[in-house]
Amino acid sequence: MKNVSHIKNELDEISPSFCAAKWQQVTLHLQNGHTHSCHHPQTHKIPLEEIDKDPSALHNTEYKKQQRKMMLEGKRPDECSYCWKVEDTEGVHFSDRIKKSSSSWARNHIQTIAKQEWNHNTVPTHVEVSFSNVCNMKCLYCSPVFSSEWWSEINQHGPYPTSDQFNNLDWIAETSRTPYLKRENNPYIDAWWKWWPDIRSKLHVLRVTGGEPFLSKDTSKLIKDIETGGCEQMELHINSNLQIPFWKLNSYMTDIADLKENQLIKDAKIFTSCDTHGEQAEYIREGMEYDTWLKNCKKVLKRGISLHIMVTANVLSIDSMKLLMADIYRLKQDYKAVTYGVSILHSPKFLNVLNLPKTNYWIDKFDELVEYVSDNPLTENNELNYIQRLRNYFVNNTVTDSDFVKNRLDCVKFISEINTRRNKNFTNTFPNYKFLIHT
């Protein structure tokens, strides 16, 4: 296997701004016709006239081709600033440009891409696709773009009274992110099914997200189609909140386990989210039943399907996160095929962990997490890095006094509105967070 340093040299010989992910990776939000390659750049709208001519324009938009052209010419696309900042930092740092290009789904395509014309219609090997925003949950930091429950709430009650009018449908409309509310009227779904036969045999990773994918008829259609033809080199990844009815979850897990057992796919993995423990997790992720989620994690694992738990660290998740970790490690002990990752929530800003006071109580909470994970023999290196990074982020970063005040005021307004709209009691659920409602 080529190491990361070797891949960097290979990329830089083509161009110091070349990144294979711009060709080989794509995320498709079919519910509103947006796309991007890599998760760092903002999404852009896929022109309908382009997919009318060629459904591969779901990935190969004229806009994206121009970004590829810049990369081949050694120019840095502005939308990729995340990586340029990493690479311009003093010392040796490998940005996601290098890491993604080193991935199994990208590295063997580098030289092929370099020999193609910049406007060539490429077939991606890593696809993430969302068919719909239909979802049975509305997590605090989510959006009507990705949750029909959020859409219904905002449509009925309006945006939240924060300084930026959180989840304002007018802003969503102005940025062309309004979801198609009826699948049968969505031309981007139609384009997907026209394009799918051309890409299915070349995919290394297909990740289905949402919304809640298991509530979408297109997810069922996709699995049935794979049953008929097979995608032997493809890993099938599906994001799920694991809060769907038992019969539906059981049916899907049976079908996915059969795909794996019959070697119609290379592997399967379920990605699920939980940010802290028990009642506090249920407050953050409206519609969640923590005990049901934990039981359903076990149901997935019992079918021989790997499970990855995504933890989004936010201001409300820290107090009980160690209890969540204890449950995760019990799963790791019993079923082995369990991993987790921790991302730091940056938007909305009023839910970022930097809004916690830097008192001994909260610093100790982060230190306890690091110690617990460090001491557990089941911890993988990258998992420890996630927890250490979270602790260091909180301890070593601050916000300006004016932003701190603004974020706190927004948080007060947000929590008050959540309590009213959703019949919650924040004080009872988060007894150690009274500072957030007494600003």
RAPE-V121027 format. One record per run of one state. SS is the DSSP state (@ for helix, = for strand, . for the rest). FROM is the first residue (numbers start at 1). TO is the last residue. If there is no record, write none. Layout:
{{SS & FROM & TO} {SS & FROM & TO}}
This chain:
{{. & 1 & 3} {@ & 4 & 14} {. & 15 & 20} {@ & 21 & 24} {= & 25 & 29} {. & 30 & 33} {= & 34 & 36} {. & 37 & 43} {= & 44 & 45} {. & 46 & 47} {@ & 48 & 53} {. & 54 & 54} {@ & 55 & 58} {. & 59 & 61} {@ & 62 & 72} {. & 73 & 77} {@ & 78 & 88} {. & 89 & 95} {@ & 96 & 101} {. & 102 & 106} {@ & 107 & 115} {. & 116 & 125} {= & 126 & 130} {. & 131 & 137} {= & 138 & 139} {. & 140 & 147} {@ & 148 & 157} {. & 158 & 168} {@ & 169 & 174} {. & 175 & 182} {@ & 183 & 185} {. & 186 & 186} {@ & 187 & 202} {. & 203 & 204} {= & 205 & 209} {. & 210 & 212} {@ & 213 & 215} {. & 216 & 216} {@ & 217 & 229} {. & 230 & 230} {= & 231 & 239} {. & 240 & 245} {@ & 246 & 261} {. & 262 & 264} {= & 265 & 273} {. & 274 & 277} {@ & 278 & 284} {= & 285 & 286} {. & 287 & 289} {@ & 290 & 302} {. & 303 & 305} {= & 306 & 313} {. & 314 & 320} {@ & 321 & 335} {. & 336 & 337} {= & 338 & 344} {. & 345 & 348} {@ & 349 & 351} {. & 352 & 352} {@ & 353 & 355} {. & 356 & 359} {@ & 360 & 375} {. & 376 & 380} {@ & 381 & 396} {. & 397 & 400} {@ & 401 & 422} {. & 423 & 425} {@ & 426 & 429} {. & 430 & 430} {@ & 431 & 437} {. & 438 & 439}}
